[in-house]
Amino acid sequence: MAENRNDLVRQIAELKRSRKAVILAHYYTTPDVQAVADFLGDSLALSVQAQSVDAEVILFAGVHFMAETAKVLCPDKRVLIPCPEAGCSLAESCDARDFEAFKAKYPGHTVVSYVNTTVGVKALTDICCTSSNALQVVESIPREQPIIFAPDRNLGSYIQKLTGRDNMVIWDGACHVHEEFSLEKILELKRLHPQARVVAHPECKAPVIAVADFVGSTAAILNFCGQDPALEFIVVTEPGILAEMKRRYPHKSFIPAPPIDSTCGCNDCRYMKMVTLENIARCLERLEPEVVIDEETRRRAERSIRNMINGRIDR
């Protein structure tokens, strides 16, 4: 198996050179996948990075909406996704046609959508946000202006609590990973590790957020663990991030929070783990599957992403 893995790593390196390709990998992919990436990060940071890479081909080692976002921002580059079946429970909880009907019920509302959405939903959005800047985006909108926030009900409720925006309508969607963490098991881990700090993603449910010492995006959690003097952390997000945590801070310990289902040791994203060295190599060799978006949809989706990047809503 090790020899096969080494062969795949060499094959991927050769294909990257011959195809003039780069690999962008999300923190939630497996350590093997992260190891062959040229750039590692969260979804939007990687898509923004894609705009400046000197490459003809971008392979996005992540889930489908991430590759779509890269294509929206890089229309002149060929964007590949090694496993197009790798979806996202959160993005899939908000169908574009259903969301269009939902939006029609609230005329005059400014639509704020999490970047974890399909390109169709982004095309119906005024301004996108990430877990790290959702608070900033919502606060940039005048308080008297009503808002639709989609699709994550947990992130939306968290931001609503922080801002006191009672004129915010929240779509009822969720991420299967962050929905399934067990509060009771986290409290038990805190009892067993009294010096450990609990770091949680804002997609978690409110009771889990309430016991966290720090709440933030994957990038923010990584930075916090480096800056905080604690030596132990209970990590309440997808455990793929632990590989980067251990690489950055080898002198610290990171404990993955368990899910409600006691038969599972960790709370993996089943979609992220569908990306493998095998399908990366095959994708680079064949230069497919490729992400294709019709230009009208792409332009409308780009506007909502650019509005976030520029910090203002340009209609």
Beta strands, then each sheet from edge to edge (+ up, - down):
strand 1: 21-26
strand 2: 39-41
strand 3: 57-61
strand 4: 78-80
strand 5: 110-114
strand 6: 127-129
strand 7: 147-150
strand 8: 168-170
strand 9: 197-200
strand 10: 214-215
strand 11: 232-236
strand 12: 253-256
sheet 1: 2+ 1+ 3+ 4+
sheet 2: 6+ 5+ 7+ 8+
sheet 3: 10+ 9+ 11+ 12+
end
